Amino acid sequence: MQLNYKDYIISNPAVMLGKPVIKGTRITVELIMEKIANDIPMEEILESHPHITRKQVLACVQYALETIKNEVVYTLQEESDNYQENNFKWDSFLEEISENRKENNLAMASKLDKLFAE
């Protein structure tokens, strides 16, 4: 059965300015994802925060995943006399961002594979 992050993650304007947090704590999803992105092992995360569980950490990952899945990307179009040149530059820029995002996603997937293997 798939973990339902909504059982573990909340967002309340009165807690951490509304950032998503692990229920009953002030630990943000952002903090947990930053630790994972910095290759901090699950055991170390749990040792640093003894009052949270593995399921809560995984709920943070699932929340981040769902957020990315539902992300809406808006492309901006620059108006200019040199539209073709600017459009080419913009396309190259977007392509570079896309490649960087792919590399980051692969790195995150590798880290998540290690995390789930523990």
FENZIKA-V551105 format. One record per pair of residues at least 4 apart in sequence whose ideal C-beta (glycine too) atoms are under 6 Angstrom apart, sorted by sequence separation. I is the first residue (numbers start at 1). J is the second residue. If there is no record, write none. Layout:
i=I j=J
i=I j=J
//
This chain:
i=5 j=9
i=21 j=25
i=27 j=31
i=40 j=44
i=52 j=56
i=82 j=86
i=83 j=87
i=13 j=18
i=16 j=21
i=22 j=27
i=35 j=40
i=40 j=45
i=15 j=21
i=21 j=27
i=80 j=86
i=11 j=18
i=21 j=28
i=78 j=86
i=11 j=20
i=19 j=28
i=20 j=29
i=16 j=26
i=35 j=45
i=9 j=20
i=16 j=28
i=45 j=57
i=10 j=23
i=8 j=23
i=32 j=57
i=32 j=60
i=22 j=52
i=29 j=60
i=33 j=64
i=22 j=56
i=29 j=63
i=8 j=56
i=9 j=59
i=8 j=59
i=5 j=59
i=9 j=63
i=3 j=58
i=3 j=59
i=5 j=62
i=5 j=63
i=3 j=62
i=39 j=111
i=42 j=115
i=36 j=111
i=42 j=118
//
